Amino acid sequence: DPVFTTPMAIKMISPMTTYTTFYTEDKNKRVHYYNPWTKDFSHFLHQNLLRKYAVIHQCSIPTADAFPFSIEPLKVDKHRNFSVVLYKNNPIEAWTGIYKIQGSLQLIQIGYSSGLGSKNSMGFGMWTPHDLHQE
């Protein structure tokens, strides 16, 4: 594993996704995907990491204050870094690019080991530390 710091720049090596699922009044299932410029994007990635922490440590989900985490886009183009991946005929909106993450080093480690966001078992959310001075 690399040495983790906070804050740190990361580069996505597979797209990351985060979303919520809800049902409309006529009981149709809808999925809403979040983009990196919304506050909910960071919030739902944080919540996902807290759930992973609870599974790994076999405990209840910790509070966000106990294990802070945030992510913000550094070099993300709305066209070049956006992709729609079809999986079993379902479109999944996801993002690559370079981001700044900060917060709990434990959550950052979990995010590195398991992936950031949702659908990690399908290959989403893998990243590597990135040196901004390399560019």
Long-range contacts (C-beta under 8 A, 24 or more apart in sequence): 1-109, 1-112, 1-113, 2-112, 2-128, 2-129, 4-105, 4-108, 4-109, 4-112, 4-129, 6-101, 6-102, 6-103, 6-104, 6-105, 6-108, 7-100, 7-101, 7-102, 8-100, 8-101, 8-102, 8-108, 8-129, 9-74, 9-98, 9-99, 9-100, 9-129, 9-130, 9-131, 9-132, 10-98, 10-99, 10-100, 10-101, 10-127, 10-128, 10-129, 10-130, 11-97, 11-98, 11-127, 11-128, 11-129, 11-130, 12-81, 12-95, 12-96, 12-97, 12-98, 12-99, 12-116, 12-125, 12-126, 12-127, 13-126, 13-127, 13-128, 14-96, 14-115, 14-123, 14-124, 14-125, 14-126, 15-83, 15-85, 15-94, 15-95, 15-96, 15-124, 15-125, 16-45, 16-94, 16-95, 16-96, 16-115, 16-116, 16-117, 16-124, 16-125, 16-127, 17-92, 17-93, 17-94, 17-95, 17-117, 17-118, 17-119, 17-124, 17-125, 18-44, 18-45, 18-48, 18-117, 18-118, 19-44, 19-93, 19-118, 20-44, 33-92, 33-93, 33-94, 35-78, 35-82, 35-93, 35-95, 36-71, 36-72, 36-73, 36-76, 36-95, 36-97, 36-99, 37-73, 41-71, 42-69, 42-70, 42-71, 42-72, 44-117, 45-69, 45-71, 45-111, 45-116, 45-117, 46-70, 46-103, 46-107, 48-116, 48-117, 48-118, 49-107, 49-110, 49-111, 49-116, 50-107, 52-110, 52-114, 53-106, 53-107, 53-110, 56-110, 67-103, 67-104, 67-106, 67-107, 68-102, 68-103, 68-104, 69-101, 69-102, 69-103, 69-104, 69-107, 69-108, 69-111, 70-101, 70-102, 70-103, 71-99, 71-100, 71-101, 71-116, 72-99, 72-100, 73-97, 73-98, 73-99, 74-98, 74-99, 74-100, 74-132, 85-124, 87-119, 87-122, 92-119, 92-124, 94-124, 98-130, 98-132
